[in-house]
């Protein structure tokens, strides 16, 4: 009798799904913590704002902040853009501000923002601001800050809207 015949039908059907859910949960949990920044006040910064002027993070004190380090050439970043736009539209009036920190050429960023109708502030980041946030190892890297400016979540890689909403909901 072949070994496959010894596996119950329910396990053949649901086993791969359970394995996939477990793997995704494990990967999610690994990237979920705020890392060495957990509970610490996020470093303040002033960066050039796309379209002119400067942007200073501390001017958003009292608001929940979602900081997204990204680039126009990054596939997972592109996948997250619609979620960040939706998050901004849904929660801005409740005191949540999404800020895109572009690690890319200003002209490329401007084109991308116009093409995708990005309504939230975009600033032009650099290696020094990424380093101050504990070193951004990959993009997108998203930090969620509470109203006091403390880092409560750090995500490395793509996250769907459902996860982002679960992060900000208790902070509102």
Secondary structure in CASP SS format (residue, H / E / C, confidence):
PFRMAT SS
TARGET T0000
AUTHOR 0000-0000-0000
METHOD secondary structure of the structure
MODEL  1
X C 1.00
X C 1.00
X H 1.00
X H 1.00
X H 1.00
X H 1.00
X C 1.00
X C 1.00
X H 1.00
X H 1.00
X H 1.00
X H 1.00
X H 1.00
X H 1.00
X H 1.00
X H 1.00
X H 1.00
X H 1.00
X H 1.00
X H 1.00
X H 1.00
X H 1.00
X H 1.00
X H 1.00
X H 1.00
X H 1.00
X H 1.00
X H 1.00
X H 1.00
X H 1.00
X C 1.00
X C 1.00
X C 1.00
X C 1.00
X H 1.00
X H 1.00
X H 1.00
X E 1.00
X C 1.00
X C 1.00
X E 1.00
X C 1.00
X C 1.00
X C 1.00
X C 1.00
X E 1.00
X E 1.00
X E 1.00
X E 1.00
X C 1.00
X C 1.00
X C 1.00
X C 1.00
X E 1.00
X E 1.00
X E 1.00
X H 1.00
X H 1.00
X H 1.00
X H 1.00
X C 1.00
X C 1.00
X C 1.00
X E 1.00
X E 1.00
X E 1.00
X E 1.00
X E 1.00
X E 1.00
X E 1.00
X C 1.00
X C 1.00
X C 1.00
X C 1.00
X H 1.00
X H 1.00
X H 1.00
X H 1.00
X H 1.00
X H 1.00
X H 1.00
X H 1.00
X H 1.00
X H 1.00
X H 1.00
X H 1.00
X H 1.00
X H 1.00
X H 1.00
X H 1.00
X H 1.00
X H 1.00
X H 1.00
X H 1.00
X C 1.00
X E 1.00
X E 1.00
X E 1.00
X E 1.00
X E 1.00
X E 1.00
X E 1.00
X C 1.00
X C 1.00
X C 1.00
X H 1.00
X H 1.00
X H 1.00
X H 1.00
X H 1.00
X H 1.00
X H 1.00
X H 1.00
X H 1.00
X H 1.00
X H 1.00
X C 1.00
X C 1.00
X C 1.00
X C 1.00
X E 1.00
X E 1.00
X E 1.00
X E 1.00
X C 1.00
X C 1.00
X H 1.00
X H 1.00
X H 1.00
X H 1.00
X H 1.00
X H 1.00
X C 1.00
X C 1.00
X C 1.00
X C 1.00
X C 1.00
X C 1.00
X C 1.00
X C 1.00
X E 1.00
X E 1.00
X E 1.00
X E 1.00
X E 1.00
X C 1.00
X C 1.00
X C 1.00
X C 1.00
X E 1.00
X E 1.00
X E 1.00
X E 1.00
X E 1.00
X E 1.00
X E 1.00
X C 1.00
X C 1.00
X C 1.00
X C 1.00
X H 1.00
X H 1.00
X H 1.00
X H 1.00
X H 1.00
X H 1.00
X H 1.00
X H 1.00
X H 1.00
X C 1.00
X C 1.00
X C 1.00
END
